[in-house]
Amino acid sequence: MLQEVAVRPRNHAAQRFQQATEQFYGLNRPELLAERWKTFRKLDVFRKAFVSPNIDDALRDEIRDMLQLMMRDDAPFAGMCRYLVRQAWQLLH
């Protein structure tokens, strides 16, 4: 299984901007792909637990707190976390 998360544009119009960020900032360099994957895996585990009917409210509250920490401006890959939690998975708003 490929264990990396690359940033890709949503549509063709954004492709030139994404290419520029790759060229000038190394947005998808190997070490960032791997670190992004690690953050995604943690986030995905929290998601699975959060939506599980088999956890109590106290644990769900702790997971909610962790999700919010992962979405803070100073958190690594906060934009990815916000997108997944709020839009893709619709866990928190």
Phi and psi restraints in degrees (range 20) as a CNS / XPLOR table:
assign (resid 1 and name C) (resid 2 and name N)
       (resid 2 and name CA) (resid 2 and name C) 1.0 -70.3 20.0 2
assign (resid 2 and name N) (resid 2 and name CA)
       (resid 2 and name C) (resid 3 and name N) 1.0 125.8 20.0 2
assign (resid 2 and name C) (resid 3 and name N)
       (resid 3 and name CA) (resid 3 and name C) 1.0 -117.1 20.0 2
assign (resid 3 and name N) (resid 3 and name CA)
       (resid 3 and name C) (resid 4 and name N) 1.0 71.6 20.0 2
assign (resid 3 and name C) (resid 4 and name N)
       (resid 4 and name CA) (resid 4 and name C) 1.0 -153.6 20.0 2
assign (resid 4 and name N) (resid 4 and name CA)
       (resid 4 and name C) (resid 5 and name N) 1.0 156.3 20.0 2
assign (resid 4 and name C) (resid 5 and name N)
       (resid 5 and name CA) (resid 5 and name C) 1.0 -126.8 20.0 2
assign (resid 5 and name N) (resid 5 and name CA)
       (resid 5 and name C) (resid 6 and name N) 1.0 115.3 20.0 2
assign (resid 5 and name C) (resid 6 and name N)
       (resid 6 and name CA) (resid 6 and name C) 1.0 -103.4 20.0 2
assign (resid 6 and name N) (resid 6 and name CA)
       (resid 6 and name C) (resid 7 and name N) 1.0 148.7 20.0 2
assign (resid 6 and name C) (resid 7 and name N)
       (resid 7 and name CA) (resid 7 and name C) 1.0 -86.9 20.0 2
assign (resid 7 and name N) (resid 7 and name CA)
       (resid 7 and name C) (resid 8 and name N) 1.0 128.3 20.0 2
assign (resid 7 and name C) (resid 8 and name N)
       (resid 8 and name CA) (resid 8 and name C) 1.0 -131.8 20.0 2
assign (resid 8 and name N) (resid 8 and name CA)
       (resid 8 and name C) (resid 9 and name N) 1.0 150.0 20.0 2
assign (resid 8 and name C) (resid 9 and name N)
       (resid 9 and name CA) (resid 9 and name C) 1.0 -72.4 20.0 2
assign (resid 9 and name N) (resid 9 and name CA)
       (resid 9 and name C) (resid 10 and name N) 1.0 149.9 20.0 2
assign (resid 9 and name C) (resid 10 and name N)
       (resid 10 and name CA) (resid 10 and name C) 1.0 -72.1 20.0 2
assign (resid 10 and name N) (resid 10 and name CA)
       (resid 10 and name C) (resid 11 and name N) 1.0 -32.7 20.0 2
assign (resid 10 and name C) (resid 11 and name N)
       (resid 11 and name CA) (resid 11 and name C) 1.0 -142.8 20.0 2
assign (resid 11 and name N) (resid 11 and name CA)
       (resid 11 and name C) (resid 12 and name N) 1.0 170.2 20.0 2
assign (resid 11 and name C) (resid 12 and name N)
       (resid 12 and name CA) (resid 12 and name C) 1.0 -62.4 20.0 2
assign (resid 12 and name N) (resid 12 and name CA)
       (resid 12 and name C) (resid 13 and name N) 1.0 -34.4 20.0 2
assign (resid 12 and name C) (resid 13 and name N)
       (resid 13 and name CA) (resid 13 and name C) 1.0 -60.9 20.0 2
assign (resid 13 and name N) (resid 13 and name CA)
       (resid 13 and name C) (resid 14 and name N) 1.0 -30.5 20.0 2
assign (resid 13 and name C) (resid 14 and name N)
       (resid 14 and name CA) (resid 14 and name C) 1.0 -89.7 20.0 2
assign (resid 14 and name N) (resid 14 and name CA)
       (resid 14 and name C) (resid 15 and name N) 1.0 -4.5 20.0 2
assign (resid 14 and name C) (resid 15 and name N)
       (resid 15 and name CA) (resid 15 and name C) 1.0 -61.6 20.0 2
assign (resid 15 and name N) (resid 15 and name CA)
       (resid 15 and name C) (resid 16 and name N) 1.0 -40.2 20.0 2
assign (resid 15 and name C) (resid 16 and name N)
       (resid 16 and name CA) (resid 16 and name C) 1.0 -66.6 20.0 2
assign (resid 16 and name N) (resid 16 and name CA)
       (resid 16 and name C) (resid 17 and name N) 1.0 -32.5 20.0 2
assign (resid 16 and name C) (resid 17 and name N)
       (resid 17 and name CA) (resid 17 and name C) 1.0 -69.6 20.0 2
assign (resid 17 and name N) (resid 17 and name CA)
       (resid 17 and name C) (resid 18 and name N) 1.0 -40.8 20.0 2
assign (resid 17 and name C) (resid 18 and name N)
       (resid 18 and name CA) (resid 18 and name C) 1.0 -64.6 20.0 2
assign (resid 18 and name N) (resid 18 and name CA)
       (resid 18 and name C) (resid 19 and name N) 1.0 -40.8 20.0 2
assign (resid 18 and name C) (resid 19 and name N)
       (resid 19 and name CA) (resid 19 and name C) 1.0 -63.4 20.0 2
assign (resid 19 and name N) (resid 19 and name CA)
       (resid 19 and name C) (resid 20 and name N) 1.0 -38.4 20.0 2
assign (resid 19 and name C) (resid 20 and name N)
       (resid 20 and name CA) (resid 20 and name C) 1.0 -65.1 20.0 2
assign (resid 20 and name N) (resid 20 and name CA)
       (resid 20 and name C) (resid 21 and name N) 1.0 -40.9 20.0 2
assign (resid 20 and name C) (resid 21 and name N)
       (resid 21 and name CA) (resid 21 and name C) 1.0 -66.6 20.0 2
assign (resid 21 and name N) (resid 21 and name CA)
       (resid 21 and name C) (resid 22 and name N) 1.0 -34.1 20.0 2
assign (resid 21 and name C) (resid 22 and name N)
       (resid 22 and name CA) (resid 22 and name C) 1.0 -66.6 20.0 2
assign (resid 22 and name N) (resid 22 and name CA)
       (resid 22 and name C) (resid 23 and name N) 1.0 -44.2 20.0 2
assign (resid 22 and name C) (resid 23 and name N)
       (resid 23 and name CA) (resid 23 and name C) 1.0 -68.3 20.0 2
assign (resid 23 and name N) (resid 23 and name CA)
       (resid 23 and name C) (resid 24 and name N) 1.0 -46.7 20.0 2
assign (resid 23 and name C) (resid 24 and name N)
       (resid 24 and name CA) (resid 24 and name C) 1.0 -89.9 20.0 2
assign (resid 24 and name N) (resid 24 and name CA)
       (resid 24 and name C) (resid 25 and name N) 1.0 -31.2 20.0 2
assign (resid 24 and name C) (resid 25 and name N)
       (resid 25 and name CA) (resid 25 and name C) 1.0 -112.8 20.0 2
assign (resid 25 and name N) (resid 25 and name CA)
       (resid 25 and name C) (resid 26 and name N) 1.0 -8.0 20.0 2
assign (resid 25 and name C) (resid 26 and name N)
       (resid 26 and name CA) (resid 26 and name C) 1.0 66.7 20.0 2
assign (resid 26 and name N) (resid 26 and name CA)
       (resid 26 and name C) (resid 27 and name N) 1.0 38.9 20.0 2
assign (resid 26 and name C) (resid 27 and name N)
       (resid 27 and name CA) (resid 27 and name C) 1.0 -54.1 20.0 2
assign (resid 27 and name N) (resid 27 and name CA)
       (resid 27 and name C) (resid 28 and name N) 1.0 -34.3 20.0 2
assign (resid 27 and name C) (resid 28 and name N)
       (resid 28 and name CA) (resid 28 and name C) 1.0 -116.1 20.0 2
assign (resid 28 and name N) (resid 28 and name CA)
       (resid 28 and name C) (resid 29 and name N) 1.0 34.9 20.0 2
assign (resid 28 and name C) (resid 29 and name N)
       (resid 29 and name CA) (resid 29 and name C) 1.0 -69.5 20.0 2
assign (resid 29 and name N) (resid 29 and name CA)
       (resid 29 and name C) (resid 30 and name N) 1.0 154.8 20.0 2
assign (resid 29 and name C) (resid 30 and name N)
       (resid 30 and name CA) (resid 30 and name C) 1.0 -52.0 20.0 2
assign (resid 30 and name N) (resid 30 and name CA)
       (resid 30 and name C) (resid 31 and name N) 1.0 -42.8 20.0 2
assign (resid 30 and name C) (resid 31 and name N)
       (resid 31 and name CA) (resid 31 and name C) 1.0 -67.4 20.0 2
assign (resid 31 and name N) (resid 31 and name CA)
       (resid 31 and name C) (resid 32 and name N) 1.0 -32.9 20.0 2
assign (resid 31 and name C) (resid 32 and name N)
       (resid 32 and name CA) (resid 32 and name C) 1.0 -72.8 20.0 2
assign (resid 32 and name N) (resid 32 and name CA)
       (resid 32 and name C) (resid 33 and name N) 1.0 -35.9 20.0 2
assign (resid 32 and name C) (resid 33 and name N)
       (resid 33 and name CA) (resid 33 and name C) 1.0 -58.5 20.0 2
assign (resid 33 and name N) (resid 33 and name CA)
       (resid 33 and name C) (resid 34 and name N) 1.0 -44.4 20.0 2
assign (resid 33 and name C) (resid 34 and name N)
       (resid 34 and name CA) (resid 34 and name C) 1.0 -68.6 20.0 2
assign (resid 34 and name N) (resid 34 and name CA)
       (resid 34 and name C) (resid 35 and name N) 1.0 -43.5 20.0 2
assign (resid 34 and name C) (resid 35 and name N)
       (resid 35 and name CA) (resid 35 and name C) 1.0 -66.5 20.0 2
assign (resid 35 and name N) (resid 35 and name CA)
       (resid 35 and name C) (resid 36 and name N) 1.0 -38.8 20.0 2
assign (resid 35 and name C) (resid 36 and name N)
       (resid 36 and name CA) (resid 36 and name C) 1.0 -62.2 20.0 2
assign (resid 36 and name N) (resid 36 and name CA)
       (resid 36 and name C) (resid 37 and name N) 1.0 -38.6 20.0 2
assign (resid 36 and name C) (resid 37 and name N)
       (resid 37 and name CA) (resid 37 and name C) 1.0 -62.5 20.0 2
assign (resid 37 and name N) (resid 37 and name CA)
       (resid 37 and name C) (resid 38 and name N) 1.0 -44.0 20.0 2
assign (resid 37 and name C) (resid 38 and name N)
       (resid 38 and name CA) (resid 38 and name C) 1.0 -60.6 20.0 2
assign (resid 38 and name N) (resid 38 and name CA)
       (resid 38 and name C) (resid 39 and name N) 1.0 -42.9 20.0 2
assign (resid 38 and name C) (resid 39 and name N)
       (resid 39 and name CA) (resid 39 and name C) 1.0 -66.0 20.0 2
assign (resid 39 and name N) (resid 39 and name CA)
       (resid 39 and name C) (resid 40 and name N) 1.0 -42.2 20.0 2
assign (resid 39 and name C) (resid 40 and name N)
       (resid 40 and name CA) (resid 40 and name C) 1.0 -60.2 20.0 2
assign (resid 40 and name N) (resid 40 and name CA)
       (resid 40 and name C) (resid 41 and name N) 1.0 -44.1 20.0 2
assign (resid 40 and name C) (resid 41 and name N)
       (resid 41 and name CA) (resid 41 and name C) 1.0 -61.3 20.0 2
assign (resid 41 and name N) (resid 41 and name CA)
       (resid 41 and name C) (resid 42 and name N) 1.0 -44.0 20.0 2
assign (resid 41 and name C) (resid 42 and name N)
       (resid 42 and name CA) (resid 42 and name C) 1.0 -60.7 20.0 2
assign (resid 42 and name N) (resid 42 and name CA)
       (resid 42 and name C) (resid 43 and name N) 1.0 -46.3 20.0 2
assign (resid 42 and name C) (resid 43 and name N)
       (resid 43 and name CA) (resid 43 and name C) 1.0 -60.9 20.0 2
assign (resid 43 and name N) (resid 43 and name CA)
       (resid 43 and name C) (resid 44 and name N) 1.0 -40.9 20.0 2
assign (resid 43 and name C) (resid 44 and name N)
       (resid 44 and name CA) (resid 44 and name C) 1.0 -66.7 20.0 2
assign (resid 44 and name N) (resid 44 and name CA)
       (resid 44 and name C) (resid 45 and name N) 1.0 -37.3 20.0 2
assign (resid 44 and name C) (resid 45 and name N)
       (resid 45 and name CA) (resid 45 and name C) 1.0 -64.5 20.0 2
assign (resid 45 and name N) (resid 45 and name CA)
       (resid 45 and name C) (resid 46 and name N) 1.0 -44.3 20.0 2
assign (resid 45 and name C) (resid 46 and name N)
       (resid 46 and name CA) (resid 46 and name C) 1.0 -59.9 20.0 2
assign (resid 46 and name N) (resid 46 and name CA)
       (resid 46 and name C) (resid 47 and name N) 1.0 -41.4 20.0 2
assign (resid 46 and name C) (resid 47 and name N)
       (resid 47 and name CA) (resid 47 and name C) 1.0 -60.4 20.0 2
assign (resid 47 and name N) (resid 47 and name CA)
       (resid 47 and name C) (resid 48 and name N) 1.0 -48.6 20.0 2
assign (resid 47 and name C) (resid 48 and name N)
       (resid 48 and name CA) (resid 48 and name C) 1.0 -60.7 20.0 2
assign (resid 48 and name N) (resid 48 and name CA)
       (resid 48 and name C) (resid 49 and name N) 1.0 -42.1 20.0 2
assign (resid 48 and name C) (resid 49 and name N)
       (resid 49 and name CA) (resid 49 and name C) 1.0 -68.5 20.0 2
assign (resid 49 and name N) (resid 49 and name CA)
       (resid 49 and name C) (resid 50 and name N) 1.0 -41.0 20.0 2
assign (resid 49 and name C) (resid 50 and name N)
       (resid 50 and name CA) (resid 50 and name C) 1.0 -60.5 20.0 2
assign (resid 50 and name N) (resid 50 and name CA)
       (resid 50 and name C) (resid 51 and name N) 1.0 -39.7 20.0 2
assign (resid 50 and name C) (resid 51 and name N)
       (resid 51 and name CA) (resid 51 and name C) 1.0 -88.5 20.0 2
assign (resid 51 and name N) (resid 51 and name CA)
       (resid 51 and name C) (resid 52 and name N) 1.0 -5.9 20.0 2
assign (resid 51 and name C) (resid 52 and name N)
       (resid 52 and name CA) (resid 52 and name C) 1.0 -68.5 20.0 2
assign (resid 52 and name N) (resid 52 and name CA)
       (resid 52 and name C) (resid 53 and name N) 1.0 135.1 20.0 2
assign (resid 52 and name C) (resid 53 and name N)
       (resid 53 and name CA) (resid 53 and name C) 1.0 -76.1 20.0 2
assign (resid 53 and name N) (resid 53 and name CA)
       (resid 53 and name C) (resid 54 and name N) 1.0 -6.3 20.0 2
assign (resid 53 and name C) (resid 54 and name N)
       (resid 54 and name CA) (resid 54 and name C) 1.0 -96.3 20.0 2
assign (resid 54 and name N) (resid 54 and name CA)
       (resid 54 and name C) (resid 55 and name N) 1.0 14.3 20.0 2
assign (resid 54 and name C) (resid 55 and name N)
       (resid 55 and name CA) (resid 55 and name C) 1.0 -115.3 20.0 2
assign (resid 55 and name N) (resid 55 and name CA)
       (resid 55 and name C) (resid 56 and name N) 1.0 154.4 20.0 2
assign (resid 55 and name C) (resid 56 and name N)
       (resid 56 and name CA) (resid 56 and name C) 1.0 -85.3 20.0 2
assign (resid 56 and name N) (resid 56 and name CA)
       (resid 56 and name C) (resid 57 and name N) 1.0 168.5 20.0 2
assign (resid 56 and name C) (resid 57 and name N)
       (resid 57 and name CA) (resid 57 and name C) 1.0 -63.6 20.0 2
assign (resid 57 and name N) (resid 57 and name CA)
       (resid 57 and name C) (resid 58 and name N) 1.0 -34.0 20.0 2
assign (resid 57 and name C) (resid 58 and name N)
       (resid 58 and name CA) (resid 58 and name C) 1.0 -64.6 20.0 2
assign (resid 58 and name N) (resid 58 and name CA)
       (resid 58 and name C) (resid 59 and name N) 1.0 -43.4 20.0 2
assign (resid 58 and name C) (resid 59 and name N)
       (resid 59 and name CA) (resid 59 and name C) 1.0 -67.6 20.0 2
assign (resid 59 and name N) (resid 59 and name CA)
       (resid 59 and name C) (resid 60 and name N) 1.0 -40.6 20.0 2
assign (resid 59 and name C) (resid 60 and name N)
       (resid 60 and name CA) (resid 60 and name C) 1.0 -60.1 20.0 2
assign (resid 60 and name N) (resid 60 and name CA)
       (resid 60 and name C) (resid 61 and name N) 1.0 -39.5 20.0 2
assign (resid 60 and name C) (resid 61 and name N)
       (resid 61 and name CA) (resid 61 and name C) 1.0 -64.6 20.0 2
assign (resid 61 and name N) (resid 61 and name CA)
       (resid 61 and name C) (resid 62 and name N) 1.0 -40.2 20.0 2
assign (resid 61 and name C) (resid 62 and name N)
       (resid 62 and name CA) (resid 62 and name C) 1.0 -63.3 20.0 2
assign (resid 62 and name N) (resid 62 and name CA)
       (resid 62 and name C) (resid 63 and name N) 1.0 -42.2 20.0 2
assign (resid 62 and name C) (resid 63 and name N)
       (resid 63 and name CA) (resid 63 and name C) 1.0 -64.8 20.0 2
assign (resid 63 and name N) (resid 63 and name CA)
       (resid 63 and name C) (resid 64 and name N) 1.0 -41.8 20.0 2
assign (resid 63 and name C) (resid 64 and name N)
       (resid 64 and name CA) (resid 64 and name C) 1.0 -57.5 20.0 2
assign (resid 64 and name N) (resid 64 and name CA)
       (resid 64 and name C) (resid 65 and name N) 1.0 -43.8 20.0 2
assign (resid 64 and name C) (resid 65 and name N)
       (resid 65 and name CA) (resid 65 and name C) 1.0 -60.9 20.0 2
assign (resid 65 and name N) (resid 65 and name CA)
       (resid 65 and name C) (resid 66 and name N) 1.0 -42.6 20.0 2
assign (resid 65 and name C) (resid 66 and name N)
       (resid 66 and name CA) (resid 66 and name C) 1.0 -65.1 20.0 2
assign (resid 66 and name N) (resid 66 and name CA)
       (resid 66 and name C) (resid 67 and name N) 1.0 -41.1 20.0 2
assign (resid 66 and name C) (resid 67 and name N)
       (resid 67 and name CA) (resid 67 and name C) 1.0 -60.9 20.0 2
assign (resid 67 and name N) (resid 67 and name CA)
       (resid 67 and name C) (resid 68 and name N) 1.0 -42.4 20.0 2
assign (resid 67 and name C) (resid 68 and name N)
       (resid 68 and name CA) (resid 68 and name C) 1.0 -65.7 20.0 2
assign (resid 68 and name N) (resid 68 and name CA)
       (resid 68 and name C) (resid 69 and name N) 1.0 -37.9 20.0 2
assign (resid 68 and name C) (resid 69 and name N)
       (resid 69 and name CA) (resid 69 and name C) 1.0 -63.2 20.0 2
assign (resid 69 and name N) (resid 69 and name CA)
       (resid 69 and name C) (resid 70 and name N) 1.0 -39.6 20.0 2
assign (resid 69 and name C) (resid 70 and name N)
       (resid 70 and name CA) (resid 70 and name C) 1.0 -70.2 20.0 2
assign (resid 70 and name N) (resid 70 and name CA)
       (resid 70 and name C) (resid 71 and name N) 1.0 -16.6 20.0 2
assign (resid 70 and name C) (resid 71 and name N)
       (resid 71 and name CA) (resid 71 and name C) 1.0 -99.1 20.0 2
assign (resid 71 and name N) (resid 71 and name CA)
       (resid 71 and name C) (resid 72 and name N) 1.0 -2.3 20.0 2
assign (resid 71 and name C) (resid 72 and name N)
       (resid 72 and name CA) (resid 72 and name C) 1.0 -63.0 20.0 2
assign (resid 72 and name N) (resid 72 and name CA)
       (resid 72 and name C) (resid 73 and name N) 1.0 152.1 20.0 2
assign (resid 72 and name C) (resid 73 and name N)
       (resid 73 and name CA) (resid 73 and name C) 1.0 -56.4 20.0 2
assign (resid 73 and name N) (resid 73 and name CA)
       (resid 73 and name C) (resid 74 and name N) 1.0 -32.1 20.0 2
assign (resid 73 and name C) (resid 74 and name N)
       (resid 74 and name CA) (resid 74 and name C) 1.0 -91.5 20.0 2
assign (resid 74 and name N) (resid 74 and name CA)
       (resid 74 and name C) (resid 75 and name N) 1.0 4.9 20.0 2
assign (resid 74 and name C) (resid 75 and name N)
       (resid 75 and name CA) (resid 75 and name C) 1.0 -84.9 20.0 2
assign (resid 75 and name N) (resid 75 and name CA)
       (resid 75 and name C) (resid 76 and name N) 1.0 146.3 20.0 2
assign (resid 75 and name C) (resid 76 and name N)
       (resid 76 and name CA) (resid 76 and name C) 1.0 -62.2 20.0 2
assign (resid 76 and name N) (resid 76 and name CA)
       (resid 76 and name C) (resid 77 and name N) 1.0 133.0 20.0 2
assign (resid 76 and name C) (resid 77 and name N)
       (resid 77 and name CA) (resid 77 and name C) 1.0 58.1 20.0 2
assign (resid 77 and name N) (resid 77 and name CA)
       (resid 77 and name C) (resid 78 and name N) 1.0 36.2 20.0 2
assign (resid 77 and name C) (resid 78 and name N)
       (resid 78 and name CA) (resid 78 and name C) 1.0 -58.5 20.0 2
assign (resid 78 and name N) (resid 78 and name CA)
       (resid 78 and name C) (resid 79 and name N) 1.0 -38.1 20.0 2
assign (resid 78 and name C) (resid 79 and name N)
       (resid 79 and name CA) (resid 79 and name C) 1.0 -61.8 20.0 2
assign (resid 79 and name N) (resid 79 and name CA)
       (resid 79 and name C) (resid 80 and name N) 1.0 -43.6 20.0 2
assign (resid 79 and name C) (resid 80 and name N)
       (resid 80 and name CA) (resid 80 and name C) 1.0 -62.4 20.0 2
assign (resid 80 and name N) (resid 80 and name CA)
       (resid 80 and name C) (resid 81 and name N) 1.0 -44.4 20.0 2
assign (resid 80 and name C) (resid 81 and name N)
       (resid 81 and name CA) (resid 81 and name C) 1.0 -63.0 20.0 2
assign (resid 81 and name N) (resid 81 and name CA)
       (resid 81 and name C) (resid 82 and name N) 1.0 -44.6 20.0 2
assign (resid 81 and name C) (resid 82 and name N)
       (resid 82 and name CA) (resid 82 and name C) 1.0 -61.8 20.0 2
assign (resid 82 and name N) (resid 82 and name CA)
       (resid 82 and name C) (resid 83 and name N) 1.0 -43.9 20.0 2
assign (resid 82 and name C) (resid 83 and name N)
       (resid 83 and name CA) (resid 83 and name C) 1.0 -59.9 20.0 2
assign (resid 83 and name N) (resid 83 and name CA)
       (resid 83 and name C) (resid 84 and name N) 1.0 -49.4 20.0 2
assign (resid 83 and name C) (resid 84 and name N)
       (resid 84 and name CA) (resid 84 and name C) 1.0 -65.7 20.0 2
assign (resid 84 and name N) (resid 84 and name CA)
       (resid 84 and name C) (resid 85 and name N) 1.0 -48.5 20.0 2
assign (resid 84 and name C) (resid 85 and name N)
       (resid 85 and name CA) (resid 85 and name C) 1.0 -67.5 20.0 2
assign (resid 85 and name N) (resid 85 and name CA)
       (resid 85 and name C) (resid 86 and name N) 1.0 -44.1 20.0 2
assign (resid 85 and name C) (resid 86 and name N)
       (resid 86 and name CA) (resid 86 and name C) 1.0 -88.1 20.0 2
assign (resid 86 and name N) (resid 86 and name CA)
       (resid 86 and name C) (resid 87 and name N) 1.0 -39.8 20.0 2
assign (resid 86 and name C) (resid 87 and name N)
       (resid 87 and name CA) (resid 87 and name C) 1.0 -102.7 20.0 2
assign (resid 87 and name N) (resid 87 and name CA)
       (resid 87 and name C) (resid 88 and name N) 1.0 -58.4 20.0 2
assign (resid 87 and name C) (resid 88 and name N)
       (resid 88 and name CA) (resid 88 and name C) 1.0 -66.1 20.0 2
assign (resid 88 and name N) (resid 88 and name CA)
       (resid 88 and name C) (resid 89 and name N) 1.0 -45.9 20.0 2
assign (resid 88 and name C) (resid 89 and name N)
       (resid 89 and name CA) (resid 89 and name C) 1.0 -99.2 20.0 2
assign (resid 89 and name N) (resid 89 and name CA)
       (resid 89 and name C) (resid 90 and name N) 1.0 -17.4 20.0 2
assign (resid 89 and name C) (resid 90 and name N)
       (resid 90 and name CA) (resid 90 and name C) 1.0 51.5 20.0 2
assign (resid 90 and name N) (resid 90 and name CA)
       (resid 90 and name C) (resid 91 and name N) 1.0 49.6 20.0 2
assign (resid 90 and name C) (resid 91 and name N)
       (resid 91 and name CA) (resid 91 and name C) 1.0 -85.3 20.0 2
assign (resid 91 and name N) (resid 91 and name CA)
       (resid 91 and name C) (resid 92 and name N) 1.0 -44.0 20.0 2
assign (resid 91 and name C) (resid 92 and name N)
       (resid 92 and name CA) (resid 92 and name C) 1.0 -131.2 20.0 2
assign (resid 92 and name N) (resid 92 and name CA)
       (resid 92 and name C) (resid 93 and name N) 1.0 158.0 20.0 2
